Amino acid sequence: MVTVHTSGGSAVLRAAVQAAAPFPQLRVLALTVITSLADQDLPEIGLAPSVQQQVLRLAALAARAQCHGVVASALEAAYLRAALPAGTLIVAAGLQLPGSAAGDQARVATPQMAAAAGANHVIMGRDIARAAQPQLAFAQTLALFQAGRRST
């Protein structure tokens, strides 16, 4: 999987999809709104609230450019699943293990919540990389994600 920012526009998205075409297993994911932003942060970067509206707008742009999927918060996964074409990958970012501090992330969820909301994959960084036992944190992440899939 490779990511490209939707804020680059449709030409950038289409170019990424075209560049990936010779590699049938490579999936182009379009990054929507980063998980450190909330509604109140959008005007500072020249966008109108709400995050939901921005995510939907950018995800639609990615779908029209034939990206294979999108990266968004798990909090957006359910409505993205309903809005995007069947088979579109939804990769949830901003994930944390239960009990972790949000830090700079504004839109967070657990791996279980992401799977239950319809995410195909998750991006999990800090809680694994900073764990005293990274393998254990990874195993917990995987178990939570699988539990969320079973609950749907």
Secondary structure, DSSP 8 states (H G I E B T S, - for coil): -EEEEGGG-HHHHHHHHHHHTT-TT--EEEE-S-TT--GGGGGGGT--S-HHHHHHHHHHHHHHTT-SEEEEEHHHHHHHHHHS-TT-EEEEESB--TT---TT-SS-B-HHHHHHHT-SEE---HHHHTSSSHHHHHHHHHHHHHHHHHT-
